[in-house]
Amino acid sequence: MNWKPSGKFIEFLRNKNGSLAAPFALTICLLMLFIAVAIDFSRLVSARKYAQNLTDHAVLTAATTMVIEADKTLSKARGENHFNSVKADKTICCAEMDTEISIKKSGTEWVIQAVSSGNIQTTFAGILGKSELPLTVESESRIGVPEIEVILALDVSASMQFYGKMTAMTNSYNEFISILFPDNVIDTRKSVTVIPYGESVRFGQLSADWTPEAASYEAGRSFSGCIKPQSDDNINSNNLATAQAEVFKELISFSSRRGYPTCPDQDTEVVLFNSNPATLTSLGNNMDFTYGTGTDIALSWAWRLLTPEWRGFFNNSAIFPRPYSSSTKFIVLLTDGNAKRMDPNGDGVADYTKDDPEAAELAMNNFIVLCNAIKLNGNINLYSIGYDMDPDDNEMHDALRNCHAGTGKFYDAGINGLTPVFEDIAVDISDIRISH
């Protein structure tokens, strides 16, 4: 019996409606697979970026600890603990990652390396049998030991004797020195000059071969080493740093602090070009307050003492200041108030109860000129610290905000927050960096 298809069956076979359904379904499947792979790839890229950032921070934590504590075991532990404390953010990555930190010496540098590795959970790749993807990132930090020159200009005006401010500054200063000179070891690659200042600064009697000449300015008196400006001494930023002759018109000599109350005493005189942490710490422990606030005078001398043209002008300074090309130079300036002039005439007769408004205004103008000139100089990294200041009632606070240069910055520090500021600056100066 021969079967013949009916007309309806033939019509069904000839019907082409829906012929794209199968290819379309296949295309949808491929598109969904592509989207799934793209989502997992994007997740991996985000995870790598986050893991790299976390590993960098772990390395910097280890490097900072190494600078402050000089302890490889402690530095390694703190870096790895930092990584572990943050990695639990499962929404991004790293919960199943671990990091290994190593610390070694290479020439004059400490090299801190970290390798972080683990698996990242996938969202859709499990369909293809890939429920996890491996991830490894590396980071490296180097603690350099460059040739550096640091000037610390520290306010020791009368207001520093209150509320424990002088004690807090001394402790912070000593911590700074301990970071710069680990294990209290002399390091001649690092030169530190400390300028404690009131209305004036005090150089040692034998600090320079020109100090005996100052005796002629005050007949019958020996030169105390105190230096302050005449009342009409406008600072000229064009020649301030290089014109050595300018110093002589600024010399006012008095035989004792008792006769010259705006001059720091003998235990609070300038320490020049020193690489001995014991000497520097001794100064910090013996600093005493004086009267007036010659912030402009301190900053002007900080600049001079970093300027290569002044090399050899001070005794025992055949090397310093070094050329800009061979040394990285820093100024750290701290003050707790507005510039003040209590003895604008320079005659040793000061009224502690008041300052001279016109002379104080000149001092502030000088300070602003200096800050701008150091920025334009481009060879000095300037950090400024406003210490226990009321920003709403202090003209100097506003000036300090704009008084920084190079890698330097402005810090607003209270009494209890000063040590972290000095630590932060010391770490900056110690040249910690990510080198990958």
LOKETOR-914883 format. One record per residue (C-alpha): residue in three letters; chain; x, y, z. Coordinates in steps of 0.02 Angstrom, whole numbers, padded with zeros to 5 digits. Example, Ala and Ser with C-alpha at 12.3 -4.5 7.8 and 13.67 -1.06 7.14 Angstrom:
# LOKETOR-914883
  lumza  vexlo      c1      c2      c3
    Ala      A   00615  -00225   00390
    Ser      A   00684  -00053   00357
# end
This chain:
# LOKETOR-914883
  lumza  vexlo      c1      c2      c3
    Met      A   00000   00000   00000
    Asn      A   00079   00161  -00054
    Trp      A   00065   00309   00066
    Lys      A   00050   00481  -00003
    Pro      A   00073   00635   00105
    Ser      A  -00081   00735   00127
    Gly      A  -00092   00913   00072
    Lys      A  -00080   00978   00250
    Phe      A   00081   00882   00283
    Ile      A   00158   00949   00124
    Glu      A   00104   01123   00173
    Phe      A   00187   01099   00345
    Leu      A   00351   01047   00264
    Arg      A   00348   01196   00150
    Asn      A   00311   01319   00292
    Lys      A   00469   01426   00331
    Asn      A   00398   01524   00479
    Gly      A   00516   01512   00633
    Ser      A   00668   01455   00534
    Leu      A   00780   01578   00634
    Ala      A   00728   01514   00804
    Ala      A   00866   01385   00822
    Pro      A   01010   01499   00766
    Phe      A   00941   01638   00875
    Ala      A   00936   01523   01027
    Leu      A   01117   01473   00993
    Thr      A   01169   01655   00975
    Ile      A   01084   01700   01140
    Cys      A   01180   01561   01227
    Leu      A   01346   01622   01157
    Leu      A   01306   01802   01202
    Met      A   01262   01753   01380
    Leu      A   01424   01656   01392
    Phe      A   01522   01806   01329
    Ile      A   01437   01920   01456
    Ala      A   01474   01795   01594
    Val      A   01658   01788   01545
    Ala      A   01664   01979   01534
    Ile      A   01589   01994   01709
    Asp      A   01717   01874   01782
    Phe      A   01859   01959   01687
    Ser      A   01803   02129   01752
    Arg      A   01795   02055   01927
    Leu      A   01973   01990   01907
    Val      A   02036   02160   01848
    Ser      A   01953   02246   01997
    Ala      A   02022   02114   02114
    Arg      A   02198   02136   02045
    Lys      A   02189   02325   02068
    Tyr      A   02125   02307   02245
    Ala      A   02254   02173   02288
    Gln      A   02394   02281   02217
    Asn      A   02339   02429   02321
    Leu      A   02326   02321   02476
    Thr      A   02499   02246   02445
    Asp      A   02575   02419   02417
    His      A   02504   02477   02584
    Ala      A   02571   02321   02670
    Val      A   02745   02356   02600
    Leu      A   02737   02539   02653
    Thr      A   02681   02487   02827
    Ala      A   02832   02372   02839
    Ala      A   02948   02506   02770
    Thr      A   02884   02640   02888
    Thr      A   02905   02522   03036
    Met      A   03081   02484   02976
    Val      A   03126   02668   02975
    Ile      A   03051   02701   03147
    Glu      A   03096   02539   03238
    Ala      A   03244   02471   03136
    Asp      A   03178   02295   03169
    Lys      A   03158   02176   03020
    Thr      A   03053   02047   03113
    Leu      A   02932   02178   03181
    Ser      A   02923   02267   03012
    Lys      A   02882   02105   02920
    Ala      A   02748   02060   03049
    Arg      A   02665   02231   03043
    Gly      A   02660   02233   02854
    Glu      A   02583   02060   02843
    Asn      A   02461   02096   02984
    His      A   02403   02252   02893
    Phe      A   02366   02146   02738
    Asn      A   02274   02014   02838
    Ser      A   02170   02141   02933
    Val      A   02101   02217   02773
    Lys      A   02089   02069   02655
    Ala      A   01925   02005   02727
    Asp      A   01824   02117   02612
    Lys      A   01751   01972   02514
    Thr      A   01647   02084   02402
    Ile      A   01804   02137   02309
    Cys      A   01941   02010   02333
    Cys      A   02080   01943   02437
    Ala      A   01991   01843   02573
    Glu      A   02085   01688   02516
    Met      A   02247   01779   02476
    Asp      A   02406   01782   02580
    Thr      A   02558   01895   02571
    Glu      A   02740   01858   02607
    Ile      A   02856   02004   02649
    Ser      A   03045   01997   02640
    Ile      A   03170   02130   02696
    Lys      A   03351   02138   02640
    Lys      A   03493   02263   02623
    Ser      A   03553   02313   02450
    Gly      A   03700   02433   02451
    Thr      A   03644   02585   02549
    Glu      A   03460   02543   02534
    Trp      A   03338   02430   02623
    Val      A   03228   02335   02500
    Ile      A   03057   02277   02561
    Gln      A   02967   02156   02444
    Ala      A   02795   02077   02455
    Val      A   02713   01940   02351
    Ser      A   02527   01916   02374
    Ser      A   02443   01765   02296
    Gly      A   02281   01666   02305
    Asn      A   02123   01626   02210
    Ile      A   01977   01735   02163
    Gln      A   01803   01659   02161
    Thr      A   01716   01673   01992
    Thr      A   01532   01710   01963
    Phe      A   01494   01622   01798
    Ala      A   01656   01539   01741
    Gly      A   01611   01389   01848
    Ile      A   01502   01335   01703
    Leu      A   01664   01302   01610
    Gly      A   01740   01216   01760
    Lys      A   01832   01373   01823
    Ser      A   01758   01412   01993
    Glu      A   01920   01502   02043
    Leu      A   02051   01604   01952
    Pro      A   02231   01623   02016
    Leu      A   02294   01799   02060
    Thr      A   02471   01854   02105
    Val      A   02533   02032   02132
    Glu      A   02702   02099   02188
    Ser      A   02761   02260   02268
    Glu      A   02929   02331   02318
    Ser      A   02980   02478   02425
    Arg      A   03153   02550   02447
    Ile      A   03214   02649   02595
    Gly      A   03348   02761   02525
    Val      A   03494   02834   02621
    Pro      A   03529   02991   02520
    Glu      A   03642   03137   02559
    Ile      A   03522   03250   02652
    Glu      A   03530   03417   02743
    Val      A   03392   03457   02865
    Ile      A   03357   03622   02954
    Leu      A   03240   03620   03104
    Ala      A   03182   03795   03149
    Leu      A   03094   03778   03317
    Asp      A   02996   03913   03408
    Val      A   03054   03932   03589
    Ser      A   02957   04093   03625
    Ala      A   02883   04124   03797
    Ser      A   02713   04050   03752
    Met      A   02797   03881   03729
    Gln      A   02821   03866   03917
    Phe      A   02633   03842   03947
    Tyr      A   02519   03689   03938
    Gly      A   02664   03570   03913
    Lys      A   02700   03633   03738
    Met      A   02890   03639   03758
    Thr      A   02894   03462   03830
    Ala      A   02786   03395   03689
    Met      A   02895   03480   03559
    Thr      A   03054   03411   03639
    Asn      A   02984   03234   03640
    Ser      A   02928   03249   03459
    Tyr      A   03096   03321   03408
    Asn      A   03188   03178   03493
    Glu      A   03077   03051   03404
    Phe      A   03118   03138   03240
    Ile      A   03305   03121   03274
    Ser      A   03286   02937   03322
    Ile      A   03199   02900   03157
    Leu      A   03328   02994   03056
    Phe      A   03471   02906   03148
    Pro      A   03417   02726   03184
    Asp      A   03501   02643   03333
    Asn      A   03574   02813   03382
    Val      A   03716   02788   03256
    Ile      A   03814   02933   03181
    Asp      A   03781   02947   02993
    Thr      A   03884   03078   02902
    Arg      A   03771   03068   02749
    Lys      A   03643   03161   02852
    Ser      A   03671   03338   02914
    Val      A   03552   03417   03039
    Thr      A   03553   03600   03090
    Val      A   03439   03656   03231
    Ile      A   03386   03837   03246
    Pro      A   03293   03873   03409
    Tyr      A   03224   04049   03396
    Gly      A   03140   04183   03497
    Glu      A   03148   04359   03429
    Ser      A   03325   04318   03375
    Val      A   03436   04166   03351
    Arg      A   03598   04132   03444
    Phe      A   03755   04068   03361
    Gly      A   03898   04000   03464
    Gln      A   04041   04120   03498
    Leu      A   04158   04015   03392
    Ser      A   04032   03965   03260
    Ala      A   04111   04075   03127
    Asp      A   04269   04172   03097
    Trp      A   04166   04330   03077
    Thr      A   04094   04330   03253
    Pro      A   04240   04426   03333
    Glu      A   04204   04569   03213
    Ala      A   04034   04587   03294
    Ala      A   04115   04646   03455
    Ser      A   04155   04810   03372
    Tyr      A   03969   04846   03356
    Glu      A   03952   04852   03545
    Ala      A   04106   04931   03622
    Gly      A   04161   04852   03784
    Arg      A   04051   04698   03770
    Ser      A   04091   04523   03712
    Phe      A   03985   04454   03571
    Ser      A   03852   04334   03635
    Gly      A   03816   04264   03464
    Cys      A   03641   04334   03456
    Ile      A   03581   04394   03288
    Lys      A   03427   04498   03252
    Pro      A   03376   04626   03121
    Gln      A   03373   04813   03132
    Ser      A   03197   04883   03140
    Asp      A   03205   04943   02959
    Asp      A   03284   04786   02887
    Asn      A   03166   04735   02748
    Ile      A   03213   04565   02681
    Asn      A   03265   04569   02499
    Ser      A   03225   04399   02426
    Asn      A   03342   04430   02278
    Asn      A   03501   04429   02380
    Leu      A   03451   04359   02549
    Ala      A   03520   04184   02526
    Thr      A   03682   04229   02438
    Ala      A   03741   04398   02503
    Gln      A   03854   04356   02649
    Ala      A   03887   04539   02684
    Glu      A   03705   04563   02733
    Val      A   03735   04466   02893
    Phe      A   03845   04601   02968
    Lys      A   03712   04735   02975
    Glu      A   03603   04610   03069
    Leu      A   03728   04581   03210
    Ile      A   03681   04652   03378
    Ser      A   03791   04593   03520
    Phe      A   03751   04583   03704
    Ser      A   03850   04495   03838
    Ser      A   03712   04395   03922
    Arg      A   03532   04341   03909
    Arg      A   03495   04442   04066
    Gly      A   03538   04601   03972
    Tyr      A   03458   04540   03812
    Pro      A   03298   04445   03853
    Thr      A   03247   04413   03673
    Cys      A   03406   04312   03641
    Pro      A   03403   04124   03672
    Asp      A   03520   04069   03811
    Gln      A   03682   03974   03787
    Asp      A   03600   03802   03798
    Thr      A   03478   03851   03661
    Glu      A   03599   03910   03528
    Val      A   03605   03851   03348
    Val      A   03682   03680   03316
    Leu      A   03766   03677   03145
    Phe      A   03786   03536   03019
    Asn      A   03779   03394   03145
    Ser      A   03772   03207   03112
    Asn      A   03784   03149   03293
    Pro      A   03614   03100   03365
    Ala      A   03680   03112   03543
    Thr      A   03727   03295   03519
    Leu      A   03561   03333   03435
    Thr      A   03460   03247   03571
    Ser      A   03557   03340   03705
    Leu      A   03505   03506   03627
    Gly      A   03324   03451   03626
    Asn      A   03329   03406   03810
    Asn      A   03407   03573   03859
    Met      A   03309   03698   03755
    Asp      A   03235   03841   03857
    Phe      A   03112   03977   03813
    Thr      A   03150   04158   03772
    Tyr      A   03048   04311   03718
    Gly      A   02983   04370   03550
    Thr      A   02945   04267   03395
    Gly      A   03063   04300   03251
    Thr      A   02990   04172   03131
    Asp      A   03056   04270   02983
    Ile      A   03231   04276   03058
    Ala      A   03231   04089   03087
    Leu      A   03171   04051   02910
    Ser      A   03298   04170   02833
    Trp      A   03440   04080   02923
    Ala      A   03370   03911   02877
    Trp      A   03379   03962   02695
    Arg      A   03555   04031   02710
    Leu      A   03617   03874   02796
    Leu      A   03559   03769   02648
    Thr      A   03629   03884   02514
    Pro      A   03792   03821   02434
    Glu      A   03863   03999   02421
    Trp      A   03877   04000   02611
    Arg      A   03994   03852   02616
    Gly      A   04149   03886   02720
    Phe      A   04076   04040   02800
    Phe      A   04051   03949   02964
    Asn      A   04189   03859   03057
    Asn      A   04205   03672   03019
    Ser      A   04094   03690   02866
    Ala      A   04211   03648   02723
    Ile      A   04078   03526   02661
    Phe      A   03916   03613   02705
    Pro      A   03805   03675   02633
    Arg      A   03828   03550   02491
    Pro      A   03785   03590   02309
    Tyr      A   03602   03571   02266
    Ser      A   03647   03435   02142
    Ser      A   03725   03320   02272
    Ser      A   03609   03340   02421
    Thr      A   03423   03340   02456
    Lys      A   03378   03488   02568
    Phe      A   03238   03508   02693
    Ile      A   03172   03643   02810
    Val      A   03051   03600   02950
    Leu      A   02979   03760   03027
    Leu      A   02874   03757   03185
    Thr      A   02788   03904   03270
    Asp      A   02644   03926   03390
    Gly      A   02594   04105   03353
    Asn      A   02612   04269   03261
    Ala      A   02779   04352   03233
    Lys      A   02822   04473   03375
    Arg      A   02950   04610   03400
    Met      A   02979   04660   03581
    Asp      A   03147   04743   03552
    Pro      A   03134   04822   03379
    Asn      A   03272   04948   03416
    Gly      A   03396   04811   03455
    Asp      A   03458   04900   03611
    Gly      A   03427   04759   03734
    Val      A   03286   04852   03818
    Ala      A   03131   04747   03798
    Asp      A   02957   04763   03869
    Tyr      A   02894   04585   03888
    Thr      A   02715   04642   03910
    Lys      A   02692   04706   03733
    Asp      A   02760   04695   03559
    Asp      A   02786   04828   03427
    Pro      A   02641   04817   03300
    Glu      A   02735   04901   03157
    Ala      A   02887   04792   03182
    Ala      A   02777   04638   03196
    Glu      A   02691   04682   03031
    Leu      A   02862   04700   02950
    Ala      A   02910   04530   03018
    Met      A   02753   04451   02945
    Asn      A   02785   04531   02776
    Asn      A   02965   04469   02781
    Phe      A   02903   04294   02820
    Ile      A   02784   04292   02672
    Val      A   02921   04356   02556
    Leu      A   03035   04217   02616
    Cys      A   02907   04081   02591
    Asn      A   02873   04136   02413
    Ala      A   03058   04154   02374
    Ile      A   03096   03977   02437
    Lys      A   02957   03909   02327
    Leu      A   03031   03999   02176
    Asn      A   03205   03937   02221
    Gly      A   03144   03760   02187
    Asn      A   03287   03670   02276
    Ile      A   03217   03656   02452
    Asn      A   03078   03550   02526
    Leu      A   02990   03657   02655
    Tyr      A   02873   03588   02789
    Ser      A   02780   03707   02905
    Ile      A   02693   03664   03068
    Gly      A   02562   03772   03152
    Tyr      A   02575   03716   03332
    Asp      A   02424   03731   03448
    Met      A   02357   03878   03349
    Asp      A   02182   03951   03342
    Pro      A   02153   03964   03154
    Asp      A   02018   04095   03179
    Asp      A   02128   04213   03277
    Asn      A   02301   04197   03206
    Glu      A   02372   04284   03053
    Met      A   02522   04168   03051
    His      A   02409   04016   03033
    Asp      A   02349   04078   02863
    Ala      A   02527   04120   02810
    Leu      A   02589   03946   02859
    Arg      A   02454   03862   02754
    Asn      A   02540   03935   02600
    Cys      A   02717   03912   02665
    His      A   02774   03745   02596
    Ala      A   02881   03694   02449
    Gly      A   02938   03539   02354
    Thr      A   02880   03380   02441
    Gly      A   02840   03481   02597
    Lys      A   02668   03520   02664
    Phe      A   02578   03615   02801
    Tyr      A   02529   03528   02963
    Asp      A   02404   03590   03091
    Ala      A   02457   03504   03254
    Gly      A   02391   03507   03430
    Ile      A   02497   03467   03582
    Asn      A   02448   03284   03581
    Gly      A   02463   03269   03392
    Leu      A   02638   03337   03367
    Thr      A   02737   03174   03377
    Pro      A   02642   03093   03231
    Val      A   02678   03249   03127
    Phe      A   02866   03238   03161
    Glu      A   02861   03051   03125
    Asp      A   02773   03081   02960
    Ile      A   02902   03211   02907
    Ala      A   03047   03099   02960
    Val      A   02976   02957   02856
    Asp      A   02960   03075   02707
    Ile      A   03139   03132   02728
    Ser      A   03198   02952   02743
    Asp      A   03143   02928   02562
    Ile      A   03023   02781   02575
    Arg      A   02946   02745   02406
    Ile      A   02856   02610   02307
    Ser      A   02966   02550   02164
    His      A   02868   02394   02108
# end
